[in-house]
């Protein structure tokens, strides 16, 4: 590739300093040290051979694959096998629809990370103010911690199935999570994560032992249908599948992990490939879990009788002890991967917000707040799970509801940032991408509203609500698209050379980085954007209050 490998974010005195950028931690600049390869910052010229391209891809692979597989966590496993046990193969089509949603969302954070050199939390704080930062980052901290607790719940369920005392497996899992995080080497951390990802390949023999009906599966992927018809339970389960597959923490994690891995605009195409690969891997893994859940229902005559992932593991074990053990290992492994990724996304955001060193390249002594925040979350979550009588069921329900509340707002912030010319310059969203993203945001708002309403008022007719709010999907998509147009159109052009126009050459785009945030023009919202964001803030406030009241009522009953 005839493009420069020098990163304009360089701050190391040993390297000639290019134009200043917004990079916060100097450890975020240097050689790319991936689990499967290394790219030197001084490697200026690279030939365009297939061998070199493959070696580059292997070195880049990591952030996209980890964030996607991490999303098939304890909550994901439970949701997918519930869909299989209660509805057979009939919901596989939902997974196919989610692949483009995952790719579109995560591709935007890839660009933000590579071009800006800073994390998602810092961009929101600096571009939209601390008030909006408190809404997004503060809620993220709470949601991520509760999600971490659910990961440890998954660990306990797997341990029960394997006959291992919780008092042993929970502390061991916590020590493992801390150990792989605090090595002081990004490469060692990524290699450890890829080892856990390799263990997920056990889903292949798990699926084969579940006697899959390949013809029925292929038909279900392309034919939207629901066994038993459209019911409230089915609609809520579909919403749960969307919520567990497209989670707010993913945005924060991948952007910061791209920054920490030192990926620059030069390698965006490779990171896009990494993200796309991860999206297909997560969909295939979810499909395997659904089909395993279906086999549990067929083999044990328990259709519609889902309780939790641990109970399903016992059902599989009664019919086939090996299959039950393999499923328990898959659940345990998924919980650990999810816990590692969710907690790290919080520590990254912590470093962004408070301006502390936050890189896996640093040793524990060199970045104590970063590592201590991670350790404290892991220890606290482990302790809560081991407390007798802890409201674990309430926490699990709360995580689903809170994730549904925050996901649309997180996606709106993402879209605003990706249309901010001061931030992304020549890398801002294309109009067609904004149109697609507008539809996605509208759908997420619709699903979020249904989930919130049914969480607070369980007796509501979900099917009726969904039918009446379908029109709202089109309206929300149109409003979102208009807001993005007014936001992007109102922004002044960034101070970049004339060559960064619509016809920007690839080599020029590959070297453009966002300047220090303090040098950017302040954000100026149009009236439509301001009204839309105020409406979003009102939705968040009302939703948070109602969720709090609901939690108090359930806790006191």
VOGU-3710 file (C-alpha; in Angstrom, 3 decimals, decimal comma):
1> xxxxxxxxxx> 0,000/0,000/0,000  1,566/3,249/-1,075  0,369/5,219/1,908  2,259/6,548/4,873  2,264/4,487/8,035  3,074/7,495/10,189  0,163/8,319/12,477  -0,597/12,035/12,876  -1,464/11,251/16,503  2,160/10,492/17,367
11> xxxxxxxxxx> 3,228/12,027/20,648  6,336/10,011/21,382  9,413/12,271/21,272  11,371/9,525/19,503  9,168/9,902/16,433  8,955/13,117/14,383  5,811/14,869/15,545  3,184/15,303/12,802  0,226/17,697/13,195  -1,391/17,587/16,614
21> xxxxxxxxxx> -4,434/15,390/17,118  -6,894/14,668/19,896  -5,164/11,476/21,113  -5,441/11,534/24,912  -3,091/8,737/25,962  0,360/8,515/24,329  0,181/4,727/24,636  -2,514/4,835/21,937  0,163/5,687/19,358  2,769/3,301/18,008
31> xxxxxxxxxx> 3,060/-0,126/16,419  -0,069/-2,224/15,965  0,562/-5,266/18,152  -2,245/-7,676/17,414  -2,646/-11,240/18,608  -1,989/-12,582/15,110  0,583/-10,120/13,806  2,397/-6,815/14,148  2,566/-3,706/11,944  5,387/-1,259/12,590
41> xxxxxxxxxx> 4,701/2,455/12,575  7,861/2,880/10,513  6,627/0,459/7,838  5,941/3,150/5,255  5,690/1,142/2,042  3,819/-2,147/1,792  3,259/-3,974/-1,525  -0,307/-4,774/-2,574  0,198/-8,532/-2,700  -2,343/-11,022/-1,452
51> xxxxxxxxxx> 0,135/-12,330/1,120  0,747/-8,871/2,588  -2,971/-8,065/2,637  -3,703/-11,294/4,490  -0,907/-10,652/7,000  -2,266/-7,141/7,558  -5,796/-8,452/8,084  -4,558/-11,004/10,625  -2,723/-8,264/12,523  -5,834/-6,048/12,566
61> xxxxxxxxxx> -8,378/-8,751/13,457  -9,523/-8,473/17,045  -11,773/-5,543/18,049  -14,644/-6,444/15,701  -14,527/-10,161/16,396  -14,253/-9,701/20,166  -17,085/-7,164/20,423  -19,424/-9,390/18,400  -18,631/-12,688/20,113  -18,743/-10,881/23,454
71> xxxxxxxxxx> -22,320/-9,969/22,654  -23,246/-13,670/22,686  -22,854/-13,505/26,463  -24,843/-15,115/29,275  -27,933/-13,035/28,482  -27,558/-13,788/24,794  -27,251/-17,533/25,369  -30,352/-17,515/27,563  -32,368/-15,491/25,047  -31,405/-17,594/22,031
81> xxxxxxxxxx> -32,060/-20,972/23,649  -35,372/-19,641/24,980  -36,327/-18,739/21,414  -35,408/-22,245/20,275  -37,096/-24,095/23,127  -40,328/-22,099/22,893  -40,563/-21,351/19,152  -38,303/-23,839/17,422  -36,543/-22,602/14,294  -39,203/-20,021/13,497
91> xxxxxxxxxx> -37,268/-16,979/14,806  -34,026/-17,623/12,915  -35,006/-14,911/10,407  -34,582/-12,284/13,137  -30,867/-13,064/13,292  -30,489/-12,545/9,545  -32,076/-9,098/9,828  -29,745/-8,150/12,668  -26,538/-8,743/10,678  -26,764/-5,463/8,677
101> xxxxxxxxxx> -27,806/-3,592/11,839  -24,700/-4,811/13,633  -22,435/-4,001/10,699  -23,861/-0,495/10,165  -23,680/0,454/13,859  -20,211/-0,911/14,509  -18,726/0,357/11,215  -19,550/3,883/12,356  -17,642/3,487/15,620  -14,737/1,969/13,688
111> xxxxxxxxxx> -14,462/5,193/11,691  -14,843/7,330/14,799  -12,100/5,463/16,622  -9,614/5,345/13,765  -10,114/8,955/12,642  -10,458/10,736/16,009  -8,059/8,701/18,156  -10,326/9,060/21,213  -13,090/7,044/22,799  -16,850/7,380/22,388
121> xxxxxxxxxx> -17,402/8,734/25,904  -14,951/11,589/25,438  -16,442/12,608/22,098  -19,940/12,824/23,588  -18,693/14,839/26,571  -16,675/17,273/24,483  -19,046/17,758/21,559  -22,426/17,771/23,326  -21,523/18,950/26,825  -21,252/17,324/30,225
131> xxxxxxxxxx> -25,025/17,261/30,662  -25,483/14,887/27,752  -22,286/13,107/28,760  -23,802/12,395/32,170  -26,882/10,889/30,515  -24,941/8,642/28,195  -21,850/7,722/30,206  -23,485/7,671/33,643  -26,224/5,347/32,452  -23,608/3,265/30,653
141> xxxxxxxxxx> -21,708/2,708/33,907  -24,881/1,510/35,645  -26,024/-0,685/32,743  -22,587/-2,234/32,286  -22,290/-3,083/35,964  -25,708/-4,732/36,030  -24,800/-6,587/32,825  -21,598/-7,789/34,510  -23,710/-9,175/37,361  -25,780/-11,127/34,824
151> xxxxxxxxxx> -22,543/-12,568/33,390  -21,664/-13,907/36,830  -25,205/-15,272/37,107  -24,487/-17,194/33,904  -21,245/-18,465/35,446  -23,137/-19,771/38,484  -25,737/-21,516/36,308  -23,000/-23,250/34,325  -21,208/-24,216/37,538  -24,391/-25,723/38,998
161> xxxxxxxxxx> -24,820/-27,832/35,875  -21,235/-29,095/36,095  -21,517/-29,785/39,816  -18,939/-27,171/40,840  -19,727/-25,092/43,961  -20,450/-21,438/43,265  -18,095/-20,437/46,046  -15,251/-21,888/43,982  -16,116/-21,040/40,393  -17,150/-17,396/40,958
171> xxxxxxxxxx> -13,892/-16,309/42,666  -11,887/-18,321/40,115  -13,713/-16,595/37,243  -13,127/-13,186/38,837  -9,396/-13,891/39,249  -9,218/-15,078/35,630  -10,897/-11,905/34,360  -8,514/-9,706/36,327  -5,449/-11,747/35,338  -6,046/-11,532/31,573
181> xxxxxxxxxx> -6,686/-7,789/31,864  -3,678/-6,719/33,945  -0,825/-8,221/31,923  0,377/-4,814/30,727  0,342/-6,040/27,126  -2,398/-5,435/24,576  -1,143/-8,390/22,549  -1,342/-10,818/25,502  -4,842/-9,583/26,369  -6,040/-10,017/22,766
191> xxxxxxxxxx> -4,488/-13,479/22,528  -6,277/-14,530/25,710  -9,574/-13,242/24,294  -9,040/-15,126/21,037  -8,436/-18,305/23,040  -11,850/-17,889/24,658  -13,342/-17,150/21,242  -11,775/-20,378/19,935  -13,571/-22,260/22,728  -16,871/-21,032/21,291
201> xxxxxxxxxx> -16,193/-23,414/18,402  -17,662/-26,028/20,747  -20,961/-24,715/19,416  -20,281/-26,748/16,271  -20,309/-30,208/17,942  -23,084/-28,932/20,227  -25,175/-28,167/17,165  -24,355/-31,484/15,464  -25,370/-33,405/18,597  -28,689/-31,525/18,507
211> xxxxxxxxxx> -29,762/-33,319/15,315  -30,388/-30,153/13,248  -32,998/-30,089/10,511  -30,995/-28,209/7,886  -33,851/-27,823/5,438  -36,160/-26,333/8,049  -33,372/-24,049/9,257  -32,670/-22,726/5,751  -36,373/-22,053/5,220  -36,699/-20,287/8,582
221> xxxxxxxxxx> -33,813/-17,924/7,818  -35,569/-16,471/4,761  -39,247/-16,891/5,697  -40,477/-14,636/8,528  -42,907/-16,600/10,651  -43,634/-17,352/14,313  -44,754/-20,752/15,535  -48,072/-20,298/17,282  -48,736/-16,951/15,617  -47,987/-13,379/16,697
231> xxxxxxxxxx> -48,471/-13,217/20,462  -47,333/-10,822/23,179  -44,741/-13,300/24,417  -43,349/-13,770/20,908  -43,083/-10,014/20,282  -41,320/-9,464/23,606  -38,911/-12,289/22,855  -38,071/-10,762/19,467  -37,408/-7,453/21,224  -35,185/-9,299/23,707
241> xxxxxxxxxx> -33,225/-10,859/20,812  -32,666/-7,408/19,313  -31,716/-5,955/22,692  -29,223/-8,667/23,559  -27,653/-8,601/20,081  -27,370/-4,811/19,659  -26,159/-3,467/23,017  -24,982/0,074/23,971  -21,696/-1,141/25,481  -20,604/-2,404/22,058
251> xxxxxxxxxx> -20,313/1,148/20,718  -18,076/2,282/23,571  -15,973/-0,875/23,594  -15,088/-1,156/19,925  -14,287/2,521/19,421  -11,926/2,547/22,411  -10,437/-0,821/21,506  -9,718/0,408/17,970  -7,962/3,427/19,501  -6,041/1,268/21,977
261> xxxxxxxxxx> -4,927/-1,080/19,212  -3,574/1,988/17,372  -5,642/1,439/14,238  -5,599/4,547/12,024  -7,629/5,518/8,912  -5,103/3,651/6,780  -6,463/0,354/8,135  -10,193/1,132/8,293  -11,001/-1,279/5,444  -9,349/-4,135/7,353
271> xxxxxxxxxx> -11,206/-3,290/10,558  -14,444/-3,197/8,573  -13,672/-6,747/7,423  -12,984/-7,725/11,042  -16,348/-6,269/12,096  -18,240/-7,939/9,248  -16,654/-11,288/10,098  -17,702/-10,843/13,713  -21,295/-10,033/12,723  -21,633/-13,291/10,796
281> xxxxxxxxxx> -19,920/-15,270/13,565  -22,306/-13,932/16,196  -25,341/-14,694/14,002  -24,186/-18,244/13,336  -23,484/-18,784/17,037  -26,923/-17,484/17,937  -28,479/-19,787/15,341  -26,637/-22,780/16,815  -27,976/-21,901/20,266  -31,538/-21,549/18,947
291> xxxxxxxxxx> -31,331/-24,917/17,230  -29,924/-26,493/20,392  -32,841/-25,044/22,356  -35,221/-26,558/19,829  -33,603/-29,978/20,255  -33,973/-29,706/24,042  -37,697/-29,099/23,548  -38,083/-31,996/21,109  -35,980/-34,457/23,095  -37,529/-33,744/26,494
301> xxxxxxxxxx> -41,031/-32,704/25,397  -40,597/-29,289/27,034  -41,786/-27,005/24,248  -42,722/-23,628/25,719  -41,301/-24,527/29,120  -38,147/-22,379/29,215  -36,972/-21,426/32,716  -33,339/-20,380/32,378  -30,131/-21,481/30,658  -29,119/-23,629/33,627
311> xxxxxxxxxx> -32,369/-25,583/33,531  -31,967/-26,142/29,808  -28,440/-27,455/30,411  -29,893/-29,987/32,867  -32,538/-31,006/30,326  -29,878/-31,592/27,685  -27,781/-33,507/30,208  -30,650/-35,836/31,070  -31,006/-36,784/27,415  -27,304/-36,674/26,491
321> xxxxxxxxxx> -24,750/-36,068/29,305  -22,035/-35,029/26,832  -24,320/-32,493/25,148  -25,343/-31,085/28,539  -21,692/-30,660/29,554  -20,754/-29,029/26,247  -23,629/-26,571/26,569  -22,572/-25,735/30,141  -19,018/-25,031/28,943  -20,381/-22,830/26,135
331> xxxxxxxxxx> -22,456/-20,894/28,683  -19,503/-20,506/31,057  -17,187/-19,380/28,261  -19,759/-16,919/26,881  -20,190/-15,402/30,335  -16,436/-14,854/30,724  -16,026/-13,267/27,275  -19,015/-11,002/27,876  -17,787/-10,020/31,338  -14,311/-9,152/30,022
341> xxxxxxxxxx> -15,618/-6,991/27,163  -18,366/-5,221/29,129  -16,071/-4,366/32,031  -13,270/-3,164/29,769  -15,680/-0,866/27,912  -16,499/0,738/31,283  -12,828/1,196/32,184  -12,147/2,744/28,789  -15,049/5,182/29,313  -13,772/5,908/32,833
351> xxxxxxxxxx> -10,394/6,920/31,405  -12,063/9,038/28,703  -14,253/10,933/31,149  -11,631/11,574/33,835  -8,669/12,038/31,504  -6,557/9,264/33,029  -4,241/6,799/31,305  -6,374/3,996/29,895  -4,480/1,573/27,705  -3,825/-2,157/27,836
361> xxxxxxxxxx> -0,297/-1,324/26,662  0,412/0,157/30,099  1,410/-1,751/33,216  -0,725/-1,799/36,349  1,641/0,637/38,089  1,475/3,038/35,141  -2,340/3,109/34,847  -3,703/2,303/38,306  -7,115/4,063/37,969  -7,770/2,188/34,710
371> xxxxxxxxxx> -7,003/-1,237/36,144  -8,484/-0,562/39,582  -11,821/0,507/38,081  -11,916/-2,795/36,177  -10,919/-4,833/39,231  -13,436/-3,093/41,490  -16,317/-3,813/39,101  -15,401/-7,491/38,770  -15,018/-7,992/42,519  -18,260/-6,146/43,330
381> xxxxxxxxxx> -20,274/-8,146/40,780  -18,837/-11,434/42,051  -19,704/-10,545/45,641  -23,297/-9,605/44,740  -23,884/-12,939/43,015  -22,633/-14,821/46,084  -24,893/-12,904/48,511  -27,716/-15,222/49,669  -31,080/-13,878/48,622  -29,707/-11,245/46,233
391> xxxxxxxxxx> -32,423/-10,100/43,761  -30,730/-11,698/40,755  -33,984/-12,100/38,840  -34,812/-8,414/39,311  -31,316/-7,471/38,115  -31,706/-9,581/34,971  -35,075/-7,976/34,161  -33,676/-4,533/34,916  -30,763/-5,046/32,529  -33,078/-5,868/29,635
401> xxxxxxxxxx> -35,326/-2,861/30,331  -32,445/-0,420/30,856  -30,692/-1,624/27,711  -33,895/-1,080/25,766  -34,147/2,435/27,203  -30,562/3,450/26,379  -29,994/1,809/22,994  -31,904/4,345/20,842  -30,227/7,310/22,554  -26,788/5,722/22,159
411> xxxxxxxxxx> -27,444/5,232/18,443  -28,653/8,826/18,031  -25,417/10,158/19,558  -23,472/7,867/17,248  -25,273/9,248/14,194  -24,761/12,855/15,254  -21,037/12,274/15,699  -20,768/10,520/12,338  -22,368/13,557/10,655  -20,121/16,063/12,440
421> xxxxxxxxxx> -17,671/17,371/9,831  -15,449/18,841/12,532  -14,981/15,340/13,940  -14,799/13,115/10,860  -13,941/15,521/8,042  -13,932/13,494/4,811  -15,110/10,400/6,708  -18,631/11,632/7,568  -21,620/9,439/6,743  -22,866/9,262/3,171
431> xxxxxxxxxx> -26,555/10,187/2,596  -27,509/6,575/1,859  -25,958/5,470/5,148  -27,942/8,122/7,037  -31,113/6,834/5,383  -30,367/3,265/6,487  -29,360/4,429/9,960  -32,565/6,479/10,226  -34,636/3,349/9,663  -32,562/1,502/12,271
441> xxxxxxxxxx> -33,012/4,274/14,850  -36,734/4,385/14,167  -37,011/0,615/14,653  -34,986/0,755/17,873  -37,155/3,559/19,241  -40,271/1,562/18,431  -38,959/-1,601/20,091  -37,646/0,387/23,043  -41,034/1,987/23,593  -42,809/-1,360/23,519
451> xxxxxxxxxx> -40,319/-2,918/25,927  -40,539/0,000/28,355  -44,345/0,032/28,268  -44,657/-3,698/28,915  -42,024/-3,622/31,662  -43,981/-0,966/33,544  -47,469/-2,176/32,591  -47,223/-5,980/32,103  -50,904/-6,415/31,208  -50,733/-4,289/28,072
461> xxxxxxxxxx> -51,602/-5,964/24,769  -48,186/-6,039/23,106  -49,514/-7,098/19,702  -51,993/-4,225/19,621  -49,304/-1,752/20,700  -46,936/-3,019/18,024  -49,555/-2,631/15,321  -50,473/0,899/16,361  -46,859/1,991/16,687  -45,747/0,587/13,346
471> xxxxxxxxxx> -46,675/3,901/11,760  -44,375/5,507/14,302  -41,466/3,583/12,805  -41,829/5,396/9,495  -42,320/8,751/11,214  -39,271/8,269/13,471  -37,113/7,242/10,537  -38,169/10,309/8,538  -37,617/12,669/11,479  -34,213/11,152/12,217
481> xxxxxxxxxx> -33,125/11,571/8,600  -34,263/15,218/8,551  -32,516/15,933/11,861  -29,282/14,446/10,561  -29,516/16,499/7,383  -30,079/19,699/9,323  -27,278/18,825/11,747  -24,803/18,017/9,010  -25,842/20,933/6,839  -25,555/23,444/9,670
491> xxxxxxxxxx> -22,033/22,428/10,543  -19,211/24,582/9,143  -16,715/22,850/6,895  -13,630/21,632/8,760  -10,324/23,409/8,337  -8,800/20,881/5,966  -7,099/21,278/2,594  -9,238/21,693/-0,521  -8,266/18,243/-1,717  -10,513/16,736/0,984
501> xxxxxxxxxx> -13,627/17,276/-1,092  -16,134/14,741/-2,359  -13,466/13,438/-4,688  -10,865/13,002/-1,974  -8,141/10,550/-2,933  -7,855/7,440/-0,762  -4,286/8,283/0,190  -5,329/11,711/1,487  -8,268/10,368/3,480  -6,003/7,752/4,999
511> xxxxxxxxxx> -3,857/10,433/6,646  -6,593/12,790/7,907  -7,094/12,804/11,680  -9,319/14,909/13,893  -7,467/17,871/15,440  -7,462/18,424/19,230  -11,043/18,843/20,408  -10,318/22,261/21,868  -9,548/23,548/18,359  -12,867/22,441/16,863
521> xxxxxxxxxx> -15,754/24,796/16,252  -18,477/24,329/18,891  -21,534/22,305/17,954  -24,475/24,420/16,770  -27,774/22,561/16,543  -30,646/23,561/14,329  -34,084/24,032/15,874  -35,190/20,610/14,637  -32,144/18,890/16,116  -32,578/20,700/19,431
531> xxxxxxxxxx> -36,253/19,745/19,692  -35,475/16,152/18,804  -32,748/15,913/21,433  -34,979/17,524/24,080  -37,645/14,936/23,288  -35,030/12,215/23,648  -33,914/13,648/26,991  -37,520/13,690/28,187  -37,940/10,057/27,148  -34,813/9,086/29,081
541> xxxxxxxxxx> -35,882/10,953/32,218  -39,425/9,619/32,243  -38,249/6,098/31,406  -35,618/6,116/34,149  -38,114/7,361/36,746  -40,713/4,753/35,789  -38,118/1,980/35,850  -36,992/3,105/39,292  -40,566/3,106/40,601  -41,160/-0,332/39,098
551> xxxxxxx> -38,000/-1,704/40,733  -39,045/-0,338/44,133  -42,507/-1,872/43,817  -41,118/-5,262/42,843  -38,485/-5,147/45,571  -41,034/-4,311/48,268  -43,574/-6,940/47,181
//
